[in-house]
Amino acid sequence: MLLAYTSGHGFGHSVRTAAVLQRLLEQRPDLAVEVATTAPAWLFPPRVRYRRLPTDVGLVQRDGLEHDEAATLQAVSAFLAGLDQQADAEAARLRGAGVRLVLGDIPALAFEVAARLGVPGVALGNFSWDDIYAPFVPAWPGFGPVIERLQASYAKAALLLRLPFHLPMPAFRRREDLPLVARHPTRPRAETRRLLGIGADTTVVLLAFGGFDVPSLDLAALERLPEFLFLRPVPAPRGRLASNLLEVPDHGLVPFPDLLAASDAVVTKPGYGMVADLFACRVPALFAERPRFAEYPILADALQRYGRALPICRAELDRGALGPALHRLLALETPWAELPLDGAERAAARLVALLAQAEGQPVR
């Protein structure tokens, strides 16, 4: 059995874990897999047993772009105060269940449970939460003990499968670098457009913020941009809020990579999952700034260095004043870099080898 713990902050951690687990099950169809997270169950392959469990805090968000450092410090301090007790309870529940490997993206809980069960704990990610909290310490010294506690847990990991565009992740002692873990469309662009009733010549702009909402965005203002049709994945469509805005279920007939590939541009925030999918689907992006978020500069640079992307300021985004920036974006002719995108396959193969070792089988 493989046990996975995934951060529930946004969708990025879960979608890349899900991609790895899907490839893993293709190589080991006999394997029992359980995932614990607060991210929604529909993000994971159907064969994965899902358990809703708070595994970490991540960041307390004000909205899809802004986080609250004071609230985050309070929440993560409280969570870590109970971490040992939670890990003890998890290990007691799982002892005798045949767990051979624990995968974490990237809750400290994963590596505490692995240590208690005496099995390898494998980390997957391009940052750990100590990286994200480190810039907060000057203003909020209470993050110092939080970082020390997290790093003590991360140091228990047997291996870090480190993804591109990464932060330092200093606590992990053994690392192997992987290519991007990216999702790919399941159907041709034209077929997705037919399913959604969108004409082949329509210029489609996807609004997507990694599972978070941006309530300050003036959706009604999009009507002043009739040359574009805007798509917006939501949990439950509420009807047309603007004549050129189409809301679609975020876990319905059309998976997110298909929506992305059917679009001509996307307005988004740069998180790892979105950036990887953009490189897989080669869709130009307008990206909003993520203030005081340590991952942001690296991903923003990657988007502009290797793909087609432009920043947009928060004020323009909130006003729905996207027209000039979108026209500049769509006029870009920057070539897309040829980045390897087989990180899910590579990660799965590594996990298969580790499982074989744990099960006493010959490694092929």
ABEGO torsion letter per residue (X at the ends): XBBBBBBABEAAAAAAAAAAAAAAAAABAABBBBBBBABBAAABBAABBBBBBBABAEBBBABAABBBAAAAAAAAAAAAAAAAAAAAAAAAAABGAGBABBBBOBBAAAAAAAAAAGBBBBBBEABBAAAAAAAAAAABAAAAAAAAAAAAAAAABABBBBBBGBBAGAABABBBBBBBBBBBBABBAAAAAAAAGBBAABBBBBBBAGGBBBAABBAAAAAABAABBBBBBBABBAEBABAABBBBBAABABBAAAAAAABABBBBBBBAAAAAAAAAAGBBBBBBBBBGBAAAAAAAAAAAAABBBBBBBAAAAAAGBAAAAAAAAAABABBBBBBBAAAAAAAAAAAAAAAAAAAGBBBX
